[in-house]
Every structure is written in structure tokens, then in C-alpha cells.
Amino acid sequence: MTDDDQLTALRALAAELPYAASEPMVVDRVLGVLDKLLPGRALAIRVLDLRNREPARAYVRGAPLREGIANDPIIIPEARAKAVRLKSAVAASARLMLRERWDSPFTGIATGFAVPLAAGGELYGVLDVGYPPGQDNRAVDEPAVMAIASGLSIALRTIRLQEDAIGLRDYQARLLDSANALIIGIDRAWRITVCNRALLDLTGVTRDDVLGRDVRDFMSTDQKSQLTTAFSAALAGQHHAAVTVMLPTKKGPVRSVWAIAPVGRAGQQGGPIEAVVAIGQDQSKIDLLQQQIVRAERLATLGELAAGVVHELNNPLTSITVYAEYLVRKLEAQGADTADLEKLRRIGASAQRILRFSRDLVQYARPSGKEMEAVDLAAVVRQSVSICDHLVERGGIALTVEVASDLPVIQAVGGQLEQVLINLITNAVHAVENGGRVIVRAKTDGDTRVLLEVADSGPGVPEADREKIFEAFYTTKLDGKGTGLGLPIVRNIVEQHRGHIAVTRSDLGGAAFRVTLPVV
């Protein structure tokens, strides 16, 4: 190849390198030019990123590379490192060694030279040229190779910067998309440019539905004036810390609070506003928590009153029931009127019901003061069932008890677990009619939990009521049979035992109350 041909090839290469789209493309083009300019030489370009420990990416022509060369340090002469003005941190990298003797990356080639691929003080790799045995053209080849290496270094730097910029953009996009906040951004033309996943999931729209659209298209009529004013002010450089918006969602309007801020050109204080970003927070969960706090405060107050109620009612109610029973027996012996006796019985029954309600109220409100101990769960089940025998017989219920033989001993308050089972069995008996079925089960649930289940063949619990039935004073029983405190007491006891209670549909067609408790 003549000098003119070399000059033409170098000029063409210099014109192409700035527009290289990828590392393999630019490296392959450089190796092709070098292969024509320096026929018979072994050529290798190793590209690496000193910021990580990934192996170098090696491209080779004319000879095979040594095994493991991709993980070896880059070796260049100290004079060349100074000539390309490597940064001190780069020169001190463990992946770079400064040594005068050339370290051949090729198999069977011992003569050659290396040119660092560096730009802006950063090292992007090394270009090695090797000669067959008996040949050495370094003095002639090096100037041309260094000129090509300089252009290649700039091209690699440009590609690296582009990749870093794209990576940073994608990283920021992932951060916005994964943020636990509602984020939307618009440009100066009011077009939506950013909309993160949290906002899309809440509203039920897709990204394609909103990107590029005018944000005002999504404002409701009653809020358009307020929001248009807020966004206009932000485009003028003003901040709005708290704008309340009723956001249309898949579940209906949700209250949200937004901070709307202008975004100026980076690095320019008071520069032109290029965009507006609005960051919102779904307030529905906060509103729900506030309602729960209010409810908890009411229940706490109720608990404080319960002890006083019981104290005030216990003695007179006990007297009423005792005297009512005494009068019933006395008047029966005297042959009193049947209607009068029935009235006395109703007085006693009503007093008993008030007394029972007040005691349930205290049990619901107060925490357990008993210590947990080792409890035989099978014995608890048998005792609870035996206590409910009279209810089962009176109701004509078919009761089945299924207790696994491998039930472990658990830590619990035995009397409270009996109260849980008695309450659930009583509810099941009330739920089924004559001839109905109830099953009580106790078995292991994995290695660390046990399961207590009371299932019935009754009408079941509607899905809409499955959470409400555990609320205080909520009851589905008629004729004054329930106080609405049984299941809340059950849940309190289960939660004090670090367990969980849920209601589902049973295999008998009715309700199944499932209590899981930890073994340890």
C-alpha cells in the first residue's frame, strides 16, 4: 500500500470514527484498516472499564491470543502513560501496570509494542501490534498506529459516555417508576412527558394513554380551574407545596395531595423553566389509618368505662336474678298464676343477659393477665366440645371431632383457647338448623403452626361481612341472641397468642372459622 493509499485510508477512518454507533463496529473497522496498512502483523485491541472487574473485551487479527489474557492487567510503558496524561487514579489502578518491556498478548509472538487507548485522562484499553519471528518494524509502524489509536480512543470515549448517559437515564426512569409516590411531569406545552407506575396502577390507565397528551384533558371540570392555575404558576417558576386533588381511580375518587414544582435548566440559577413535575401521595390509606386511630381511641375509652359498668351493675343484677329465681320457686309452690310466673322468668332472663353482656364487654376490653404455659391442644378441644354438648343435643346437630394424633404441645393460655373454641362452636350450632352438621378439626399446619377449624353446614358468611363480623357490636344474630362481642373477643385472644383467624367457605357448604397458632 502506497503512502497515498495509507493517507486516504486514515482520512476515511478519521471521518467514520466520530459516528460509530457501537464498540464492536468501531473496533472492527479500525482492525480492518490496520490489517491493510500493516499486512502480516498480529493485531489485538482489548477494551475494558477500569470502574468494574469485568474481563476485557478482546478483538484480534492475525494470531491467537494467550489463554486468560482478558483477565490480565493492561501493561504499557510509563512514558506512554505520561504522554496520554492518564489521571493519577487511573494510573494507580490494579488493572494497569506501567512497565517498559512489552507483554505480548499473542501465542508464539515475542516482538511488538502496545499503544494505550486513552482520552480525557481515562484509559479505555490497549492496542497491541506483534511481529512474526525475525521481523521488527516498530520504528515505522508506531507513528501510524498512534494516530489511529488516538482517533479510536476518542470514539470509545464517546460511546462510553453515550452508554453512561443512557444508563443514567434508564436508572433514573426506574427510580421514578419504582417510587412509592404518584409522579407526573409536563413540558412547557402542557404535554405529559413522565407518568410513573404507581400513578398508572392507581388510575387504571396505560402509559400509552397519557404520554404526549395535554394534562388538562385529564382534569375534571370542578378541579380544572384550580389545577390549571397551579400548573401555570409552576411554569412561571412558583412552587405549590400542597394541592388537594380528587383523583379518579378504578375504585372511585381518591383524595390525593400534590406538590407541584418547576424544573429549570440544570446549573442555571433562575434560568428558564423547561418542565413541571408534580409529586402526589394517595391519602386513602392515611384516611383509613386516621379512622382506625379514632376507632381505637373509642374502644380504649370503652374499655375504661367497662370496668365501672360491671362494678355498678354486677351487684344489683345478681340480686335481681337471685330474687327472681326465689320468687319463681315460691310462687310455683303456692300455685300462682302462670302469666305472673312467666313475667318473673323474663325479668330473671333479662337481668342475666345484661350481666352476661357487661362481663363480655370487660373481657373484650381488657388484655390477658395470665402467663402462657405448655398446653395439650387435644385436651383443650375435648374439654370445649364437652362443654357444648347440651347445645348440640338440644339443637339436634351432628357434631364430628377430628383431632390429629401428632398434635404438638403449644404455649398458650388453655382457658382462653377453650373460650375461643366454645364461642366458635356455639356460633356454628346457632348457624345450622335441626339436622345440620358441625365439624371441629385440630391438626398441624406445616412445621411451625397448628390449625383449629370449626366448620358448619349453615348458610355461611357473605364475603362482604367477613371482616365486619370481627368488629365490636356487629352481629348477624336475631332476637337478641348475640351481643356482637363474641368474635371480637375471639380475635383478641388469637392475636394475643400471635395467631391469625379467618373465615372461609367450608367443605360442608357453610362457614369455616380457621385459627392458626404458632407452635413455639
C-alpha positions, 0 to 999 in steps of 0.5 A, a space after each residue: 500500500 502506497 503512502 497515498 493509499 495509507 493517507 486516504 485510508 486514515 482520512 476515511 477512518 478519521 471521518 467514520 470514527 466520530 459516528 460509530 454507533 457501537 464498540 464492536 463496529 468501531 473496533 472492527 473497522 479500525 482492525 480492518 484498516 490496520 490489517 491493510 496498512 500493516 499486512 502480516 502483523 498480529 493485531 489485538 485491541 482489548 477494551 475494558 472499564 477500569 470502574 468494574 472487574 469485568 474481563 476485557 473485551 478482546 478483538 484480534 487479527 492475525 494470531 491467537 491470543 494467550 489463554 486468560 489474557 482478558 483477565 490480565 492487567 493492561 501493561 504499557 510503558 510509563 512514558 506512554 502513560 505520561 504522554 496520554 496524561 492518564 489521571 493519577 487514579 487511573 494510573 494507580 489502578 490494579 488493572 494497569 501496570 506501567 512497565 517498559 518491556 512489552 507483554 505480548 498478548 499473542 501465542 508464539 509472538 515475542 516482538 511488538 509494542 502496545 499503544 494505550 487507548 486513552 482520552 480525557 485522562 481515562 484509559 479505555 484499553 490497549 492496542 497491541 501490534 506483534 511481529 512474526 519471528 525475525 521481523 521488527 518494524 516498530 520504528 515505522 509502524 508506531 507513528 501510524 498506529 498512534 494516530 489511529 489509536 488516538 482517533 479510536 480512543 476518542 470514539 470509545 470515549 464517546 460511546 462510553 459516555 453515550 452508554 453512561 448517559 443512557 444508563 443514567 437515564 434508564 436508572 433514573 426512569 426506574 427510580 421514578 417508576 419504582 417510587 412509592 409516590 404518584 409522579 407526573 411531569 409536563 413540558 412547557 406545552 402542557 404535554 405529559 412527558 413522565 407518568 410513573 407506575 404507581 400513578 398508572 396502577 392507581 388510575 387504571 390507565 396505560 402509559 400509552 394513554 397519557 404520554 404526549 397528551 395535554 394534562 388538562 384533558 385529564 382534569 375534571 371540570 370542578 378541579 380544572 380551574 384550580 389545577 390549571 392555575 397551579 400548573 401555570 404558576 409552576 411554569 412561571 417558576 412558583 412552587 405549590 407545596 400542597 394541592 388537594 386533588 380528587 383523583 379518579 381511580 378504578 375504585 372511585 375518587 381518591 383524595 390525593 395531595 400534590 406538590 407541584 414544582 418547576 424544573 429549570 435548566 440544570 446549573 442555571 440559577 433562575 434560568 428558564 423553566 423547561 418542565 413541571 413535575 408534580 409529586 402526589 401521595 394517595 391519602 386513602 390509606 392515611 384516611 383509613 389509618 386516621 379512622 382506625 386511630 379514632 376507632 381505637 381511641 373509642 374502644 380504649 375509652 370503652 374499655 375504661 368505662 367497662 370496668 365501672 359498668 360491671 362494678 355498678 351493675 354486677 351487684 344489683 343484677 345478681 340480686 335481681 336474678 337471685 330474687 327472681 329465681 326465689 320468687 319463681 320457686 315460691 310462687 310455683 309452690 303456692 300455685 300462682 298464676 302462670 302469666 305472673 310466673 312467666 313475667 318473673 322468668 323474663 325479668 330473671 332472663 333479662 337481668 342475666 343477659 345484661 350481666 352476661 353482656 357487661 362481663 363480655 364487654 370487660 373481657 373484650 376490653 381488657 388484655 390477658 393477665 395470665 402467663 402462657 404455659 405448655 398446653 395439650 391442644 387435644 385436651 383443650 378441644 375435648 374439654 370445649 366440645 364437652 362443654 357444648 354438648 347440651 347445645 348440640 343435643 338440644 339443637 339436634 346437630 351432628 357434631 364430628 371431632 377430628 383431632 390429629 394424633 401428632 398434635 404438638 404441645 403449644 404455649 398458650 393460655 388453655 382457658 382462653 383457647 377453650 373460650 375461643 373454641 366454645 364461642 366458635 362452636 356455639 356460633 356454628 350450632 346457632 348457624 345450622 338448623 335441626 339436622 345440620 352438621 358441625 365439624 371441629 378439626 385440630 391438626 398441624 399446619 406445616 412445621 411451625 403452626 397448628 390449625 383449629 377449624 370449626 366448620 358448619 353446614 349453615 348458610 355461611 358468611 357473605 364475603 362482604 361481612 367477613 371482616 365486619 363480623 370481627 368488629 365490636 357490636 356487629 352481629 348477624 344474630 336475631 332476637 337478641 341472641 348475640 351481643 356482637 362481642 363474641 368474635 371480637 373477643 375471639 380475635 383478641 385472644 388469637 392475636 394475643 397468642 400471635 395467631 391469625 383467624 379467618 373465615 372461609 367457605 367450608 367443605 360442608 357448604 357453610 362457614 369455616 372459622 380457621 385459627 392458626 397458632 404458632 407452635 413455639 
